[in-house]
C-alpha cells in the first residue's frame, strides 16, 4: 500500500520497519518480541502501529511501547 510522504511525516516508524516491543510492555503485547510495521493509525492519545510477528500474529501496539531494531 502506498502512502504520501506527508502522511508518514509524523510517525516515528515506517511501513515494513523492524521493531521490538519494549520489555516494559504488558504481557499480552509480547514484550521483547521482534516484528515488522504493517499498519499505523492516529488515535486521540497518540499513534498505534500494527506489528506483524514472524508467526503471523499481528497486534496494534502504542508507539511508546516500540523501539527500532538497530542495524546489525
C-alpha distances in whole Angstrom, upper triangle without the diagonal:
4,7,10,13,15,13,13,16,18,16,18,16,12,9,11,14,17,19,23,24,27,30,31,28,30,30,28,25,26,28,27,25,22,18,15,12,10,10,12,14,17,20,24,25,22,19,17,15,14,15,15,19,20,22,19,19,17,19,18,20,21,20,24,24,22,23,21,23,25,25,27
4,7,10,12,10,11,14,16,15,17,15,12,9,12,15,18,20,24,25,28,31,32,30,31,32,30,27,28,29,29,27,24,20,16,14,12,11,13,15,17,21,24,25,22,19,18,16,16,17,18,21,23,25,22,23,20,21,20,21,22,21,25,25,23,23,21,23,25,24,27
4,7,8,7,7,11,13,12,15,13,10,9,13,15,18,20,23,24,27,30,31,28,30,32,30,26,28,29,29,27,24,20,17,14,12,11,11,12,14,18,21,22,19,16,16,15,15,17,19,22,24,26,23,23,20,21,19,20,20,19,22,24,21,22,21,22,24,24,28
4,5,5,7,9,12,12,15,14,12,12,15,17,20,22,25,26,28,32,32,30,32,34,32,29,30,31,31,29,26,23,20,16,15,14,13,14,15,19,21,23,20,17,18,17,18,20,22,25,27,29,27,27,24,24,21,22,22,20,23,25,23,23,22,24,25,25,29
4,5,5,6,10,10,13,13,10,12,15,16,19,20,24,25,27,31,31,29,32,34,32,29,30,30,30,28,25,23,19,16,16,15,14,15,16,19,22,22,19,17,18,17,19,20,22,25,27,30,28,28,24,24,22,22,21,19,22,24,21,21,20,22,23,23,27
4,5,5,8,10,13,14,12,14,17,18,21,22,25,26,27,31,31,29,31,34,32,29,31,31,30,29,27,24,21,18,18,16,14,14,14,17,19,20,17,15,17,17,19,21,24,27,29,32,29,29,25,25,22,22,21,18,21,24,22,22,21,24,25,26,29
4,6,7,8,12,12,11,12,15,16,19,20,23,23,25,29,29,27,29,31,29,26,28,28,28,27,25,22,19,15,15,12,10,10,10,14,16,18,14,12,14,14,16,18,21,24,27,29,26,26,22,21,18,19,18,16,19,21,20,20,20,22,24,25,29
4,6,5,8,8,7,9,13,13,16,16,20,20,22,26,26,24,27,29,27,24,25,25,25,24,21,19,16,12,13,11,9,10,11,15,17,17,14,11,13,12,14,16,19,22,24,27,24,24,20,20,17,17,16,14,17,19,17,17,16,19,20,21,25
4,6,8,10,9,12,15,15,18,18,21,22,23,27,27,25,28,30,29,26,27,27,26,26,23,21,18,15,16,14,12,13,12,16,18,18,14,13,15,15,17,19,22,24,27,29,27,27,23,22,20,19,17,14,17,19,17,18,17,20,21,22,25
4,7,9,10,13,16,15,18,17,20,20,21,24,24,22,25,28,27,23,25,25,25,24,22,21,18,15,16,14,11,11,10,13,14,14,11,10,12,13,16,18,21,24,27,29,27,26,22,21,18,17,14,12,14,17,15,16,16,19,21,22,26
4,6,7,10,13,12,14,13,16,16,18,21,21,20,22,24,23,20,22,21,21,21,19,17,15,11,13,11,8,9,9,12,14,14,10,8,10,9,13,14,17,20,23,25,23,22,19,17,15,13,12,9,11,14,12,13,13,16,18,20,23
4,7,10,13,10,12,11,13,14,15,19,19,18,21,23,22,19,20,19,19,18,16,15,13,11,14,13,10,12,12,15,17,15,11,9,11,10,13,14,17,19,22,24,23,22,19,17,15,13,11,8,10,12,10,9,9,13,14,16,20
4,7,9,7,9,8,11,13,14,18,19,17,20,22,21,17,18,18,17,16,14,12,10,8,10,10,9,11,13,16,18,17,13,10,10,8,11,11,14,16,18,21,20,19,16,15,13,12,11,8,11,12,9,9,8,11,13,15,18
4,6,6,9,10,14,15,17,21,22,20,23,24,23,19,20,20,19,18,15,13,9,7,9,9,9,12,14,17,20,19,16,12,12,9,11,11,13,16,18,21,19,19,16,16,14,14,14,11,15,15,12,12,10,12,14,15,18
4,6,9,11,14,16,19,22,23,21,23,24,23,19,20,21,20,18,15,11,8,5,6,7,8,12,15,18,21,21,17,14,13,9,10,10,11,14,16,18,16,17,14,15,14,14,15,13,17,17,14,14,12,14,16,16,19
4,6,9,13,15,18,21,23,21,23,23,22,19,19,19,18,16,12,9,5,5,6,9,11,15,18,21,24,23,20,16,15,11,10,9,9,11,13,16,14,15,13,14,14,15,16,15,18,17,14,14,12,12,14,14,17
4,6,10,13,15,19,21,19,22,22,21,18,18,17,16,14,10,8,5,5,8,11,12,15,18,21,24,22,19,16,14,11,11,9,11,12,13,17,16,16,14,15,15,14,15,13,15,15,11,10,8,8,11,11,14
4,7,10,13,16,18,17,20,20,19,16,15,15,13,11,7,6,4,7,10,12,14,17,20,22,25,23,20,17,15,12,12,9,10,10,11,14,14,15,13,14,15,14,15,13,15,14,10,9,7,6,9,10,12
4,7,9,12,14,13,16,17,17,13,12,11,10,8,6,6,6,7,11,13,13,16,18,20,23,21,18,15,13,10,11,8,10,10,12,15,15,14,13,13,13,11,12,10,12,10,6,6,5,5,9,11,13
4,6,9,11,10,13,14,14,11,9,8,6,6,4,6,9,10,14,15,16,18,20,21,24,21,18,16,14,12,12,9,11,10,12,15,15,14,13,12,13,11,12,11,11,9,6,5,6,6,10,13,14
4,7,8,7,10,10,11,7,7,5,5,6,6,8,10,11,14,15,15,17,19,19,21,19,17,15,13,11,12,9,11,10,13,15,16,14,12,11,11,8,10,10,9,6,5,6,9,10,13,16,18
4,5,5,9,10,12,9,9,5,6,8,10,12,14,15,18,18,18,19,20,20,22,19,17,16,14,14,15,13,15,14,17,19,19,17,16,14,14,10,11,10,8,5,6,6,10,11,14,17,18
4,6,8,9,12,10,8,5,5,9,11,14,17,18,21,22,21,23,23,23,25,21,20,19,18,17,18,16,17,16,18,19,21,18,18,16,16,13,14,14,12,8,9,10,13,14,16,19,20
4,7,9,11,10,10,7,9,12,14,16,19,19,22,22,21,22,22,21,22,19,18,18,17,17,18,17,19,18,21,22,23,20,19,16,16,13,12,13,10,8,10,11,15,16,19,22,23
4,6,8,6,7,5,8,10,13,14,17,17,19,19,18,19,19,19,20,17,16,15,14,14,15,14,16,15,19,19,20,17,15,13,12,9,10,11,9,6,9,11,15,16,19,23,24
4,6,6,7,7,11,12,15,16,19,19,21,20,20,20,21,19,20,18,18,17,15,15,16,15,17,16,19,19,20,16,15,12,13,10,11,14,12,9,12,15,18,19,23,26,27
4,5,5,6,10,11,14,15,18,19,21,21,21,22,23,22,24,21,21,20,17,17,17,15,16,15,18,17,18,15,15,12,14,12,14,16,15,12,14,16,19,20,23,26,27
4,6,8,11,11,14,15,17,18,19,19,19,20,21,20,22,20,20,18,15,15,14,13,14,13,16,15,16,12,12,9,11,10,13,16,16,12,14,17,20,21,24,27,28
4,6,9,9,11,11,14,14,16,16,16,17,19,18,20,18,17,15,12,12,11,10,11,11,14,14,14,11,10,7,8,7,10,12,12,9,10,13,16,17,21,23,24
4,6,6,9,10,13,15,17,18,18,20,22,21,24,21,20,18,15,14,13,11,11,10,12,12,13,11,11,9,11,10,13,14,14,10,11,13,15,16,19,22,22
4,6,9,11,14,16,18,19,19,21,22,22,24,21,20,18,16,15,15,12,14,12,14,15,16,14,14,12,13,11,12,13,12,9,9,11,14,14,17,20,20
4,7,10,13,15,18,20,20,22,24,24,26,23,22,20,17,16,16,13,14,11,13,15,16,15,15,14,15,13,14,14,14,10,9,10,12,11,14,17,17
4,7,10,13,15,17,18,21,23,24,26,24,22,19,17,14,14,10,10,8,9,11,13,11,12,12,14,12,14,15,15,11,10,11,12,11,14,17,17
4,7,10,13,15,17,20,22,23,26,24,21,19,16,13,12,9,9,7,8,11,12,11,11,12,14,12,15,14,15,12,9,10,10,8,12,14,14
4,7,9,12,14,17,20,21,24,23,20,17,14,11,10,6,5,4,7,9,10,9,9,10,11,11,14,13,15,13,10,11,10,10,13,15,16
4,6,9,11,15,18,20,23,22,19,16,13,10,8,5,5,7,9,12,11,11,9,11,11,12,14,13,15,14,11,11,10,10,13,14,16
4,6,8,11,14,17,20,19,16,12,10,6,6,5,6,9,12,14,12,12,9,10,10,10,12,11,14,13,10,11,10,12,15,16,18
4,7,11,14,17,20,20,17,14,11,8,6,6,6,10,12,14,11,11,9,10,10,11,14,13,17,16,14,15,14,15,18,19,21
4,7,11,13,17,17,14,11,8,6,5,7,9,13,16,17,14,13,10,10,8,10,12,12,16,15,14,16,15,17,20,22,24
4,7,10,14,14,11,7,6,4,6,9,12,15,18,20,17,16,12,11,8,9,10,9,13,14,13,15,15,18,21,22,25
4,7,10,11,9,6,5,7,8,12,15,18,22,23,20,18,14,13,9,10,10,10,14,15,15,17,18,21,24,26,28
4,7,8,6,5,6,9,12,15,18,21,25,26,23,21,18,15,12,12,10,10,13,15,15,18,19,22,25,27,30
4,6,5,6,7,11,13,16,19,22,26,27,24,22,18,15,12,12,10,11,13,15,16,19,21,24,27,30,33
4,6,8,10,14,17,20,23,26,29,30,28,25,22,19,15,14,12,13,14,17,18,21,23,27,29,32,35
4,7,9,13,16,18,22,24,28,29,27,24,21,18,14,13,9,10,11,14,16,18,21,24,27,30,33
4,7,10,14,16,20,22,26,27,25,23,19,16,12,11,8,8,9,12,13,16,18,21,24,27,29
4,7,10,13,16,19,22,24,22,20,16,13,10,9,6,6,9,11,11,14,15,19,21,24,27
4,7,9,13,16,19,20,18,16,12,10,6,5,4,6,9,10,10,13,15,18,21,23,26
4,6,10,12,16,17,15,13,10,8,5,5,6,7,10,10,9,12,13,15,18,21,23
4,7,10,13,14,12,10,6,5,4,6,9,10,13,12,11,14,14,16,20,21,24
4,6,10,11,10,8,5,5,6,7,10,11,13,11,10,12,12,13,17,19,20
4,7,8,6,6,4,7,9,10,14,14,17,15,13,14,14,14,18,19,20
4,5,5,5,6,8,11,12,15,16,18,15,13,14,14,14,17,18,19
4,5,7,9,12,15,16,19,20,21,18,16,17,16,15,18,18,18
4,6,9,12,15,17,20,21,23,20,18,20,19,18,21,22,22
4,6,10,13,15,19,20,22,20,18,20,20,19,22,23,23
4,7,10,12,16,18,20,17,16,18,19,19,23,24,24
4,7,9,13,15,17,15,14,16,17,18,21,23,24
4,6,10,12,14,12,12,15,16,18,21,24,25
4,7,9,12,11,11,14,16,18,22,24,26
4,6,8,7,7,11,13,16,19,22,24
4,6,6,7,11,13,16,19,22,25
4,5,6,8,11,14,17,20,22
4,6,8,11,14,17,20,23
4,7,10,13,16,19,21
4,7,10,13,16,18
4,7,9,13,15
4,6,9,12
4,6,8
4,6
4
